[in-house]
Amino acid sequence: MIPSFGLIVIGDEILSGKRADKHLPEVIRLLAERGLSLAWMELVGDDRARITAALARAFAGSDVVFSCGGIGATPDDHTRQCAARALGVPLLPHPEAQALITGRMRDTARDKGEVFDPRRSDNVQRLQMGVLPQGARTIPNPYNKIPGFSCSGPGGSQVHFMPGFPVMAWPMIEWVLEQTCCQWFHRAPQLERSVVLHGAMESQLTPLMVDIEAGHPGVKVFSLPSVDHPVHGAHIELGVKGALDRVPAAWQALCAGLRAAGLALGPEIERRY
């Protein structure tokens, strides 16, 4: 059975508007390329109680979840601690993670022409990024070798933790997908078909939408109004989406119902994923 996929983005800088979130559209793209889709997304600030609550919900389920942000070692980075608290396990030095971080520090010192001193206070602090929840597994970071990590929840969930930087997070998410999720790629092709309607009102369309969903289990009907679309102007995009083999019958029924209501059908849109 294909799991649902979720995304958690952590950071005050997103909520304050200092930075715009770029993870959501990229995760949607990475999943769609593999015949998968995002079921939910949550945005959380740098608040330990809220982060812990969000991660506890993720661990309690059975979803595959990507969490971006807050795994560093500065005072405003709380994700490692919150993950351990949500799981009810201790934070422990992770030998592989610490070896990777030490290797990165050695490389940096060599590039600067310096002698590597593991006892220097900034190097000791960097090793905190390798103190992870008990049982964590590392995720390789091709950008700077400082790894992310994955943890399993009691409900079967897999939560994968990456830095907030897109240049690091996105290759790491792709690695997780290729290494741990390939058995679900393109297993359940989805189809979305919709039509542009002018001069219709959602209240007028609602009974037909209810009938279509009732008569076609597994198919979702959606209505997407727009008041200032650059091409279609004010309109409603009405459509159906679901499994590839279920959508055609629902689509035919939807179009027949629209014509019976005397509505003129505009351009049609099809999307496969």
ZIRARA-V980632 format. One record per pair of residues at least 24 apart in sequence whose C-alpha atoms are under 7 Angstrom apart, sorted by sequence separation. I is the first residue (numbers start at 1). J is the second residue. D is the distance in whole Angstrom. If there is no record, write none. Layout:
I,J,D
I,J,D
//
This chain:
218,242,6
143,168,6
101,127,7
141,168,6
219,246,7
55,83,6
219,247,7
98,127,6
15,45,7
46,76,7
48,78,6
52,82,5
56,86,5
51,82,6
52,83,6
55,86,6
56,87,7
141,172,6
5,37,7
6,38,6
98,130,5
140,172,7
5,38,5
6,39,6
7,40,6
8,41,6
9,42,6
10,43,6
11,44,6
12,45,4
52,85,7
97,130,5
139,172,7
5,39,5
6,40,5
7,41,5
8,42,5
9,43,5
10,44,5
11,45,5
12,46,5
48,82,6
52,86,5
216,250,6
4,39,6
6,41,6
7,42,6
8,43,6
9,44,6
10,45,6
11,46,5
10,46,7
94,130,6
93,130,6
94,131,6
198,235,5
93,131,4
94,132,6
197,235,6
198,236,7
212,250,6
92,131,5
93,132,6
196,235,7
197,236,5
91,131,6
92,132,5
104,144,7
196,236,6
197,237,6
91,132,5
92,133,6
97,138,7
104,145,6
196,237,5
91,133,4
92,134,6
195,237,6
196,238,7
212,254,7
90,133,6
91,134,6
194,237,6
195,238,6
89,133,6
90,134,6
101,145,7
194,238,5
195,239,6
89,134,6
100,145,6
101,146,5
194,239,4
100,146,6
193,239,5
194,240,6
193,240,6
192,240,6
193,241,6
84,133,5
192,241,4
208,257,7
83,133,7
97,147,6
191,241,6
192,242,7
191,242,6
73,125,7
80,132,6
190,242,5
191,243,6
73,126,6
80,133,7
190,243,5
191,244,5
189,243,6
190,244,5
73,128,6
188,243,7
189,244,6
73,129,6
191,247,7
6,63,7
72,129,6
5,63,6
6,64,6
7,65,6
8,66,6
9,67,6
10,68,6
11,69,6
71,129,7
193,251,7
3,62,7
4,63,5
5,64,5
6,65,5
7,66,5
8,67,5
9,68,5
10,69,5
11,70,7
3,63,6
4,64,6
5,65,6
6,66,6
7,67,6
8,68,6
9,69,6
10,70,6
3,64,7
197,264,7
197,265,6
196,265,7
197,266,6
195,265,7
196,266,5
195,266,6
196,267,5
195,267,6
196,268,6
195,268,4
194,268,6
195,269,6
194,269,5
193,269,6
194,270,7
193,270,5
192,270,6
193,271,7
192,271,5
191,271,6
192,272,6
191,272,5
190,272,6
191,273,7
190,273,5
189,273,6
71,163,6
60,153,6
62,155,5
64,157,6
65,158,6
66,159,6
67,160,6
68,161,6
69,162,6
70,163,7
59,153,4
60,154,6
61,155,5
62,156,5
63,157,5
64,158,5
65,159,5
66,160,5
67,161,5
68,162,5
69,163,5
70,164,7
59,154,7
60,155,5
61,156,7
62,157,4
63,158,7
64,159,6
65,160,6
66,161,6
67,162,6
68,163,5
69,164,4
59,155,7
61,157,6
68,164,5
59,157,6
58,157,7
68,169,7
23,166,7
36,185,7
35,185,6
36,186,7
34,185,5
35,186,4
34,186,6
35,189,6
2,184,6
35,273,5
32,273,6
//
